[in-house]
């Protein structure tokens, strides 16, 4: 699992994937999320704007990404 540091209360799913370099662009994030390729907390998520907070886990292509607060 790869931790992604955020400085806000939450991060949108599409932004987390872009920040983690899991996708090359916002357009790719949109297509892959809406295509059912992304899981959040073990369930398929098709909402690009899904708010993720520390404790949530997004998965794409066998890799997991978790937002964590900056110290």
Backbone as JSON, one array per atom type, in Angstrom:
{
  "sequence": "XXXXXXXXXXXXXXXXXXXXXXXXXXXXXXXXXXXXXXXXXXXXXXXXXXXXXXXXXXXXXXXXXXXXXXX",
  "N": [[0.85, -1.19, 0.0], [0.46, 2.21, -0.75], [1.04, 5.26, 0.78], [-0.53, 8.39, 0.51], [0.07, 11.67, 0.99], [-2.02, 14.18, 2.28], [-3.22, 17.55, 2.67], [-5.57, 18.58, 3.32], [-8.99, 18.23, 4.52], [-10.17, 16.11, 3.14], [-9.76, 14.17, 0.08], [-10.62, 14.08, -3.32], [-11.52, 11.17, -5.16], [-10.64, 11.0, -7.91], [-8.62, 12.91, -7.87], [-6.85, 11.85, -6.0], [-5.91, 9.61, -7.39], [-4.58, 10.86, -9.49], [-2.63, 12.36, -8.08], [-1.16, 10.28, -7.01], [0.04, 9.33, -9.21], [-1.14, 7.22, -10.51], [-2.68, 7.33, -12.68], [-2.47, 8.95, -15.88], [-3.73, 11.33, -16.48], [-6.48, 13.59, -15.8], [-8.61, 12.94, -17.42], [-8.13, 10.26, -18.02], [-8.4, 9.23, -15.45], [-11.14, 9.73, -15.02], [-12.34, 8.05, -17.0], [-11.47, 5.48, -16.19], [-12.48, 5.27, -13.58], [-15.27, 5.6, -14.01], [-15.59, 3.4, -15.61], [-15.59, 1.31, -13.88], [-13.23, 0.27, -12.87], [-11.95, 0.93, -10.53], [-11.59, 0.44, -7.05], [-12.92, 1.24, -3.86], [-12.29, 0.91, -0.56], [-12.64, -1.83, -0.92], [-14.89, -2.1, -2.54], [-16.38, -1.65, -5.76], [-16.19, 1.56, -7.16], [-17.78, 4.17, -8.77], [-17.83, 6.87, -8.65], [-16.37, 9.8, -9.37], [-15.91, 12.02, -7.77], [-15.87, 11.06, -5.21], [-15.32, 11.38, -1.79], [-12.37, 10.89, -0.08], [-10.88, 9.99, 2.94], [-8.33, 9.8, 5.53], [-7.88, 6.41, 6.38], [-9.48, 5.36, 4.46], [-9.17, 3.34, 1.49], [-8.06, 3.23, -1.79], [-8.04, 1.3, -4.77], [-6.34, 0.3, -7.7], [-5.47, -1.43, -10.58], [-4.25, -3.49, -9.07], [-2.73, -2.15, -7.21], [-2.67, -0.38, -4.13], [-3.84, 2.64, -2.62], [-3.65, 5.01, -0.06], [-4.98, 7.78, 1.59], [-3.27, 9.99, 3.79], [-2.9, 12.2, 6.57], [-0.8, 15.1, 6.54], [1.97, 15.63, 8.7]],
  "CA": [[0.0, 0.0, 0.0], [1.22, 3.46, -0.85], [0.39, 6.38, 1.46], [-0.54, 9.66, -0.22], [-0.1, 12.74, 1.97], [-2.94, 15.27, 1.94], [-3.18, 18.65, 3.63], [-6.95, 19.03, 3.47], [-9.82, 17.27, 5.26], [-10.41, 14.95, 2.29], [-9.31, 14.3, -1.3], [-11.53, 13.38, -4.23], [-10.95, 9.95, -5.72], [-9.89, 11.25, -9.14], [-7.42, 13.68, -7.51], [-5.93, 10.92, -5.35], [-5.27, 8.79, -8.43], [-3.63, 11.72, -10.21], [-1.53, 12.67, -7.17], [-0.38, 9.06, -6.83], [0.55, 8.96, -10.53], [-1.75, 5.95, -10.92], [-3.22, 7.65, -14.01], [-1.69, 10.0, -16.53], [-4.48, 12.58, -16.64], [-7.82, 13.6, -15.23], [-9.47, 12.23, -18.36], [-7.92, 8.82, -17.8], [-9.02, 8.91, -14.16], [-12.59, 9.71, -15.24], [-12.7, 6.86, -17.76], [-11.21, 4.27, -15.42], [-13.42, 5.25, -12.47], [-16.61, 5.35, -14.53], [-15.58, 2.07, -16.2], [-15.67, 0.32, -12.82], [-11.92, -0.33, -12.62], [-11.4, 1.39, -9.25], [-12.29, 0.01, -5.84], [-12.7, 2.03, -2.65], [-12.6, 0.08, 0.6], [-13.03, -3.16, -1.37], [-16.07, -2.1, -3.4], [-16.26, -0.85, -6.98], [-16.69, 2.93, -6.99], [-17.85, 4.87, -10.05], [-17.99, 8.31, -8.36], [-15.07, 10.5, -9.46], [-15.8, 12.98, -6.68], [-15.95, 10.38, -3.91], [-14.4, 11.99, -0.83], [-11.59, 9.93, 0.66], [-10.21, 10.5, 4.13], [-7.47, 8.76, 6.1], [-8.64, 5.21, 6.74], [-10.01, 4.82, 3.21], [-8.16, 2.77, 0.6], [-8.45, 3.11, -3.19], [-7.22, 0.31, -5.46], [-6.38, 0.3, -9.16], [-4.43, -2.27, -11.17], [-3.55, -4.27, -8.05], [-2.0, -1.27, -6.29], [-3.55, 0.32, -3.2], [-3.45, 4.0, -2.27], [-4.37, 5.46, 1.13], [-4.66, 9.15, 2.0], [-2.86, 10.21, 5.19], [-2.67, 13.62, 6.84], [0.58, 15.56, 6.73], [2.28, 15.87, 10.12]],
  "C": [[0.89, 1.24, 0.0], [0.43, 4.58, -0.18], [0.56, 7.65, 0.65], [-0.86, 10.77, 0.78], [-1.04, 13.82, 1.45], [-2.87, 16.33, 3.04], [-4.56, 19.26, 3.85], [-7.74, 17.95, 4.2], [-10.03, 15.98, 4.46], [-9.79, 15.21, 0.92], [-10.29, 13.53, -2.17], [-10.78, 12.22, -4.88], [-10.11, 10.23, -6.96], [-8.59, 12.02, -8.85], [-6.39, 12.79, -6.81], [-5.19, 10.1, -6.4], [-4.26, 9.6, -9.23], [-2.41, 12.02, -9.36], [-0.6, 11.47, -6.98], [0.29, 8.61, -8.13], [0.05, 7.59, -10.97], [-2.39, 6.1, -12.29], [-2.43, 8.81, -14.57], [-2.4, 11.34, -16.62], [-5.83, 12.46, -15.94], [-8.8, 12.86, -16.11], [-9.35, 10.73, -18.21], [-8.56, 8.39, -16.48], [-10.53, 8.78, -14.32], [-13.01, 8.42, -15.94], [-12.56, 5.59, -16.92], [-12.16, 4.14, -14.22], [-14.82, 4.9, -12.97], [-16.71, 3.98, -15.2], [-15.58, 0.96, -15.16], [-14.35, -0.36, -12.49], [-11.34, -0.01, -11.25], [-12.27, 0.89, -8.1], [-11.93, 0.96, -4.7], [-13.19, 1.18, -1.48], [-13.19, -1.27, 0.17], [-14.23, -3.23, -2.29], [-15.84, -1.22, -4.62], [-16.89, 0.51, -6.74], [-16.66, 3.62, -8.34], [-18.05, 6.37, -9.87], [-16.62, 8.98, -8.38], [-14.85, 11.4, -8.26], [-15.92, 12.37, -5.3], [-14.9, 10.95, -2.97], [-13.69, 10.9, -0.03], [-10.87, 10.63, 1.8], [-9.25, 9.43, 4.65], [-8.31, 7.61, 6.66], [-9.27, 4.57, 5.53], [-8.85, 4.29, 2.37], [-8.76, 2.67, -0.8], [-7.51, 2.12, -3.86], [-7.45, 0.38, -6.96], [-5.21, -0.53, -9.65], [-3.6, -3.02, -10.12], [-2.74, -3.46, -7.06], [-3.0, -0.54, -5.41], [-2.96, 1.66, -2.79], [-4.3, 4.47, -1.09], [-3.99, 6.9, 1.45], [-4.28, 9.2, 3.47], [-2.63, 11.71, 5.36], [-1.19, 13.92, 6.99], [0.77, 15.82, 8.22], [2.26, 17.34, 10.45]]
}
